[in-house]
Amino acid sequence: MRVVIVGGGLAGARSCETLRARGFEGEIVLLAAEKHLPYDRPPLTKAALKGELNTQLRTDYDALSIDVRTATAATGLDTSARKVHTAGGPVEYDALIIATGAAPIRLPGTDRQLAVRTVDDSYALREKLVPGTKVVLVGASWIGAEVATAALAAGAEVTCIEFGPAPIGNALGEEVGKRFVDWWSEVDLRLGVGVREVTDTGVSLTTGEEIPADVVVAGVGVRPDVAWLEGSGLEIERGIVVDENLRTSDPHVFAVGDVAVRWSPRSSQPLLVEHWDDARTGPDAIAQTLTGGEPVAHDPVPYFWSDQFGHKLQYVGHHAATDTVVVRDGVDGKWAVAWIDEAGLLTAHLSIDTPKLMIGARAAIAACSRPDAAALRDITQPLS
């Protein structure tokens, strides 16, 4: 039996490891679009951007007998013939794991823009972050905040253009996002303004203003990398639709990580999680199925973290725009945020510089906790 894995990121590497760990003895082929062996992406906008870390994963492909083919991008999929098409020819499979991740959204205008999605992107930006460099960030997002932190540390001058009314507002909502404005005090933060296009000298705003820049970084989001799957017959809604076992509409094909829209029994809805932790743990469920075990649901409480402006943010769960926001205040300026749905269930929690609080929140969400709304406002009160 041959398993083909498409994707050279964490989910692809973990798929190799878990299949072997569960006793799979067949052939495993890993197709990686980049010239590099699989590597970790979260550090690309954190330590790696500051030159402090090698992000390559420690998977020993020779020891695991993995046929790794770098610089081999998938260009199409024929599910009836069970073949992945590449520039070097078709690759046949008995089972296929798609772990192609997501691709950054590009801004209108010239190609004079960076999006920190690959290790080459990170290295290219790192070389440009020198004292006095004028950096324009488009998007006060998680990525935008992390790049701003590294750019300021390098002595660059940073301007950030954010279409919404607050930093990280798309992810956390305006009420919570406004509490982060003070963190951006060293950045020329422009809220409620859009970018018309990237130009040869900087960016042109929707207001007509031109902002000069030596470096333009797009941090306006990503989309699941599914363009190569056109005509494959797989069900795609934003990403590849999979069940709780990460199996697609084709029984021989699985999808995991940023590219997958997985069914969540806990939330009773499909989730596009796009978090490192989901890519790390998802391959376990696939390996269980492919090695003949009883299929298990992959439905962990989503977890995400960000290091920005000297703080660590940790978000667990998944909240809806209609959920009630509860700000939890503590002493010495500490605060956190909880989200509660209409039934009183704790759906998500944001912890700031409080790892122990995050651990408790994750357990409470997993246990379907219904915390007392009044007590919840006190950060010292338990969530269960």
C-alpha positions as CSV (number, residue, x, y, z in Angstrom):
1,M,0.0,0.0,0.0
2,R,1.3,3.5,-0.9
3,V,0.3,6.6,1.0
4,V,1.1,9.9,-0.7
5,I,1.2,13.0,1.4
6,V,1.0,16.4,-0.4
7,G,2.4,19.2,1.7
8,G,5.7,20.1,3.2
9,G,4.7,21.6,6.4
10,L,4.0,20.4,10.0
11,A,1.0,18.4,9.0
12,G,2.9,16.6,6.3
13,A,5.8,15.8,8.6
14,R,3.6,14.6,11.4
15,S,1.6,12.4,9.0
16,C,4.9,10.6,8.2
17,E,5.8,10.2,11.9
18,T,2.4,9.0,13.0
19,L,1.9,6.5,10.3
20,R,5.2,4.8,11.1
21,A,4.5,5.1,14.9
22,R,1.3,3.2,14.4
23,G,3.0,0.4,12.5
24,F,2.3,1.3,8.9
25,E,4.9,-0.6,6.8
26,G,3.9,0.4,3.3
27,E,5.4,3.0,1.0
28,I,5.1,6.7,2.0
29,V,5.8,9.5,-0.5
30,L,5.9,13.1,0.7
31,L,5.5,15.8,-2.0
32,A,6.8,19.2,-0.9
33,A,6.3,22.2,-3.2
34,E,9.3,24.1,-1.7
35,K,12.9,23.2,-2.1
36,H,13.2,22.9,1.7
37,L,12.4,19.9,3.9
38,P,9.2,20.5,6.0
39,Y,9.6,23.2,8.6
40,D,7.7,25.0,11.4
41,R,5.8,28.1,10.3
42,P,4.8,30.0,13.5
43,P,8.4,31.0,14.3
44,L,8.7,32.7,10.9
45,T,7.1,35.9,12.3
46,K,8.6,35.5,15.7
47,A,12.1,34.2,16.6
48,A,13.1,33.4,13.0
49,L,12.4,36.9,11.9
50,K,14.9,38.1,14.4
51,G,17.5,35.5,13.3
52,E,17.2,33.5,16.5
53,L,15.9,30.1,15.3
54,N,16.2,27.4,12.7
55,T,12.7,26.4,11.9
56,Q,13.4,23.0,10.2
57,L,11.5,20.1,11.9
58,R,13.6,17.3,13.3
59,T,11.8,14.4,11.5
60,D,14.3,11.8,10.4
61,Y,13.0,10.8,7.0
62,D,15.7,8.3,6.2
63,A,15.1,6.5,9.5
64,L,11.4,6.4,8.7
65,S,12.0,5.3,5.1
66,I,10.1,8.2,3.6
67,D,10.4,9.0,-0.1
68,V,10.7,12.8,0.2
69,R,10.4,14.8,-3.1
70,T,11.1,18.5,-2.5
71,A,10.4,21.2,-5.2
72,T,7.6,19.0,-6.3
73,A,4.3,20.9,-6.3
74,A,1.0,19.1,-6.9
75,T,-0.7,20.5,-10.0
76,G,-3.9,18.4,-10.2
77,L,-5.7,15.4,-8.8
78,D,-7.4,12.5,-10.6
79,T,-9.4,10.7,-7.9
80,S,-10.8,8.1,-10.3
81,A,-7.3,7.0,-11.3
82,R,-5.8,7.8,-7.9
83,K,-3.1,10.0,-9.2
84,V,-1.6,13.2,-8.1
85,H,-0.3,15.2,-11.0
86,T,3.1,17.1,-10.8
87,A,5.4,18.8,-13.3
88,G,7.5,15.6,-13.2
89,G,4.6,13.3,-13.9
90,P,1.8,11.6,-12.1
91,V,2.2,10.0,-8.6
92,E,-0.1,7.1,-7.9
93,Y,-1.6,6.4,-4.5
94,D,-3.7,4.0,-2.6
95,A,-4.5,6.6,0.1
96,L,-3.8,10.3,-0.2
97,I,-3.3,12.9,2.6
98,I,-3.7,16.5,1.6
99,A,-1.8,18.9,3.8
100,T,-1.1,21.8,1.4
101,G,-1.9,24.5,4.0
102,A,-2.9,28.0,3.0
103,A,-1.7,30.7,0.7
104,P,-1.4,34.4,1.6
105,I,-3.9,36.9,0.1
106,R,-2.1,39.4,-2.2
107,L,-2.8,43.1,-2.3
108,P,-3.7,44.9,-5.6
109,G,-0.8,46.6,-7.4
110,T,2.8,45.6,-7.9
111,D,4.7,42.6,-6.6
112,R,6.7,44.9,-4.4
113,Q,5.1,43.3,-1.3
114,L,6.0,40.5,1.1
115,A,3.8,38.0,2.9
116,V,5.5,36.1,5.6
117,R,4.3,32.5,4.8
118,T,7.5,30.7,3.8
119,V,11.0,30.5,5.3
120,D,12.3,32.3,2.2
121,D,9.7,35.1,2.9
122,S,11.0,35.4,6.5
123,Y,14.6,35.5,5.5
124,A,13.9,38.1,2.8
125,L,12.1,40.4,5.2
126,R,14.7,39.9,7.9
127,E,17.4,41.2,5.6
128,K,15.4,44.4,5.0
129,L,14.7,45.1,8.7
130,V,17.6,47.5,9.5
131,P,17.6,50.8,11.5
132,G,15.7,53.5,9.6
133,T,13.9,51.3,7.2
134,K,10.4,52.5,6.5
135,V,8.0,49.5,6.8
136,V,4.4,49.7,5.9
137,L,2.2,46.8,7.3
138,V,-1.2,46.3,5.7
139,G,-3.4,44.6,8.4
140,A,-3.2,45.0,12.2
141,S,-3.6,41.2,12.4
142,W,-1.9,38.5,14.4
143,I,0.9,38.4,11.8
144,G,0.9,42.2,11.5
145,A,1.5,42.6,15.2
146,E,4.3,40.0,15.3
147,V,6.1,41.6,12.3
148,A,5.7,45.1,13.8
149,T,7.3,43.8,17.0
150,A,10.3,42.4,15.1
151,A,10.6,45.5,12.9
152,L,10.6,47.9,15.9
153,A,13.2,45.8,17.6
154,A,15.4,46.1,14.5
155,G,15.1,49.9,14.6
156,A,12.7,50.2,11.7
157,E,10.0,52.9,11.3
158,V,6.6,51.2,11.1
159,T,3.3,52.3,9.7
160,C,0.3,50.0,9.9
161,I,-2.8,50.4,7.7
162,E,-5.9,48.6,9.1
163,F,-9.3,48.8,7.4
164,G,-11.2,47.9,10.5
165,P,-11.8,50.0,13.7
166,A,-9.3,48.1,15.9
167,P,-6.3,45.8,15.9
168,I,-7.1,42.1,15.6
169,G,-10.7,43.2,15.3
170,N,-11.6,40.6,12.6
171,A,-10.6,37.8,15.0
172,L,-11.7,39.1,18.4
173,G,-14.2,41.8,17.6
174,E,-14.1,45.6,18.0
175,E,-14.7,45.7,21.7
176,V,-11.7,43.5,22.5
177,G,-9.6,44.8,19.7
178,K,-9.7,48.4,21.0
179,R,-8.0,47.3,24.2
180,F,-4.8,46.5,22.2
181,V,-4.5,50.0,20.6
182,D,-2.1,51.2,23.4
183,W,0.3,48.3,22.5
184,W,0.8,49.9,19.1
185,S,2.0,53.2,20.5
186,E,5.4,53.0,18.7
187,V,3.6,52.3,15.4
188,D,1.9,54.9,13.2
189,L,-1.4,53.0,13.3
190,R,-4.0,54.1,10.8
191,L,-7.4,52.6,11.6
192,G,-10.5,52.6,9.4
193,V,-8.4,53.2,6.2
194,G,-8.0,50.9,3.2
195,V,-5.2,50.3,0.7
196,R,-6.0,51.0,-2.9
197,E,-2.8,49.4,-4.2
198,V,0.9,48.7,-3.6
199,T,3.0,51.0,-5.8
200,D,6.6,51.2,-6.8
201,T,7.3,53.7,-4.0
202,G,5.0,52.5,-1.2
203,V,1.2,52.2,-0.9
204,S,-1.8,54.2,-2.1
205,L,-4.6,54.6,0.4
206,T,-8.4,54.8,-0.4
207,T,-8.2,58.4,1.0
208,G,-5.9,59.3,-1.8
209,E,-2.8,59.6,0.4
210,E,0.5,58.1,-0.7
211,I,2.7,56.5,2.0
212,P,6.3,55.9,1.0
213,A,7.8,52.6,2.1
214,D,11.1,50.7,1.7
215,V,9.2,47.5,2.6
216,V,5.5,46.6,2.3
217,V,4.2,43.6,4.2
218,A,0.7,42.2,3.5
219,G,-0.9,40.7,6.6
220,V,-4.5,40.6,5.4
221,G,-5.1,36.8,5.8
222,V,-4.7,33.6,3.9
223,R,-6.9,31.2,2.0
224,P,-6.7,27.3,1.9
225,D,-4.5,26.2,-1.0
226,V,-7.0,24.3,-3.1
227,A,-6.7,25.8,-6.5
228,W,-4.8,22.7,-7.7
229,L,-7.8,20.6,-6.9
230,E,-10.1,22.1,-9.5
231,G,-12.0,19.3,-11.2
232,S,-11.0,16.7,-8.7
233,G,-14.5,16.1,-7.5
234,L,-13.7,16.7,-3.9
235,E,-16.2,18.8,-1.9
236,I,-14.7,22.2,-1.3
237,E,-16.3,25.0,0.8
238,R,-13.5,27.5,1.5
239,G,-11.3,24.6,2.2
240,I,-11.6,20.8,1.7
241,V,-14.6,19.5,3.5
242,V,-13.8,16.5,5.8
243,D,-15.7,14.6,8.5
244,E,-14.6,14.2,12.1
245,N,-12.1,11.5,11.0
246,L,-10.6,14.0,8.5
247,R,-11.8,11.9,5.5
248,T,-13.0,13.8,2.4
249,S,-16.0,13.0,0.1
250,D,-13.6,10.5,-1.5
251,P,-13.0,7.6,0.9
252,H,-9.3,7.3,-0.2
253,V,-8.5,10.9,0.4
254,F,-7.9,12.7,3.7
255,A,-7.1,16.4,4.4
256,V,-5.5,18.0,7.5
257,G,-4.3,21.3,8.8
258,D,-5.0,24.7,7.3
259,V,-6.5,23.3,4.1
260,A,-9.2,21.3,5.9
261,V,-12.7,22.3,6.9
262,R,-13.4,19.7,9.5
263,W,-16.7,18.7,11.2
264,S,-16.7,19.4,14.9
265,P,-19.1,17.2,16.9
266,R,-18.5,19.4,19.9
267,S,-19.5,22.6,18.1
268,S,-22.0,20.9,15.7
269,Q,-20.6,22.8,12.8
270,P,-17.7,22.7,10.3
271,L,-14.6,24.5,11.4
272,L,-11.7,26.0,9.4
273,V,-9.3,26.1,12.3
274,E,-6.0,27.2,10.7
275,H,-4.0,26.7,13.9
276,W,-0.6,25.1,14.4
277,D,-2.0,22.7,17.0
278,D,-4.6,21.3,14.7
279,A,-1.9,20.5,12.1
280,R,0.2,18.8,14.8
281,T,-2.6,16.6,16.2
282,G,-4.8,15.9,13.2
283,P,-2.5,13.2,11.6
284,D,-3.0,10.9,14.5
285,A,-6.7,10.4,13.5
286,I,-5.7,9.7,9.9
287,A,-3.0,7.2,10.9
288,Q,-5.5,5.4,13.1
289,T,-7.8,4.9,10.2
290,L,-5.1,3.9,7.7
291,T,-3.6,1.3,10.0
292,G,-6.9,-0.4,10.5
293,G,-7.8,0.9,13.9
294,E,-11.3,2.1,15.0
295,P,-11.8,5.6,13.5
296,V,-11.5,8.3,16.1
297,A,-12.9,11.8,15.9
298,H,-10.4,14.6,15.6
299,D,-12.1,17.4,17.6
300,P,-9.7,19.1,20.0
301,V,-10.4,22.5,21.5
302,P,-8.7,24.8,19.0
303,Y,-5.6,26.6,20.4
304,F,-3.6,29.5,19.1
305,W,-0.9,31.8,20.5
306,S,0.8,35.0,19.4
307,D,3.9,36.8,20.8
308,Q,3.6,40.6,20.3
309,F,4.8,43.8,21.9
310,G,6.3,41.9,24.8
311,H,3.2,39.9,25.6
312,K,2.0,36.3,25.0
313,L,-1.6,36.0,23.9
314,Q,-3.2,32.5,24.0
315,Y,-6.6,31.9,22.5
316,V,-8.6,28.6,23.0
317,G,-11.9,27.6,21.6
318,H,-14.0,29.0,18.8
319,H,-16.5,31.8,19.3
320,A,-19.3,33.2,17.1
321,A,-19.9,36.8,16.4
322,T,-23.2,36.5,18.3
323,D,-21.5,35.2,21.5
324,T,-21.5,37.5,24.6
325,V,-18.1,39.0,25.4
326,V,-17.1,39.0,29.0
327,V,-14.0,41.0,30.0
328,R,-12.3,39.5,33.0
329,D,-10.4,42.0,35.1
330,G,-7.7,41.3,37.7
331,V,-5.0,43.1,39.7
332,D,-1.9,44.8,38.3
333,G,-3.6,45.5,35.1
334,K,-4.1,41.9,34.2
335,W,-7.1,41.0,32.1
336,A,-8.6,38.3,29.9
337,V,-11.7,37.7,27.8
338,A,-14.3,35.0,27.7
339,W,-17.0,34.3,25.2
340,I,-20.4,32.7,26.2
341,D,-23.1,31.5,23.8
342,E,-26.8,31.8,24.1
343,A,-27.0,28.5,26.1
344,G,-24.4,29.8,28.6
345,L,-21.6,27.6,27.3
346,L,-18.1,28.9,27.5
347,T,-17.0,28.8,23.8
348,A,-13.7,30.6,23.8
349,H,-11.1,32.4,26.0
350,L,-8.3,34.8,25.5
351,S,-5.5,34.8,28.1
352,I,-2.7,37.4,28.2
353,D,0.6,36.5,29.9
354,T,-1.3,33.9,32.0
355,P,-0.5,30.4,30.8
356,K,-2.1,28.7,33.8
357,L,-5.3,30.6,33.0
358,M,-5.2,29.3,29.5
359,I,-4.9,25.7,30.7
360,G,-7.9,26.0,32.9
361,A,-9.9,27.6,30.1
362,R,-9.1,24.9,27.6
363,A,-10.2,22.2,30.1
364,A,-13.4,24.1,30.9
365,I,-14.4,24.4,27.2
366,A,-13.7,20.7,26.7
367,A,-16.0,20.0,29.6
368,C,-18.8,22.1,28.2
369,S,-18.7,24.4,31.2
370,R,-21.4,26.9,31.9
371,P,-19.7,29.4,34.2
372,D,-21.6,31.9,36.3
373,A,-21.7,35.2,34.3
374,A,-21.2,37.5,37.2
375,A,-18.3,35.5,38.7
376,L,-16.7,35.2,35.3
377,R,-15.8,38.9,35.3
378,D,-13.3,38.2,38.2
379,I,-10.2,36.8,36.6
380,T,-9.4,34.9,39.9
381,Q,-12.5,32.8,39.7
382,P,-12.4,29.3,38.2
383,L,-14.1,28.7,34.9
384,S,-15.6,25.3,35.7
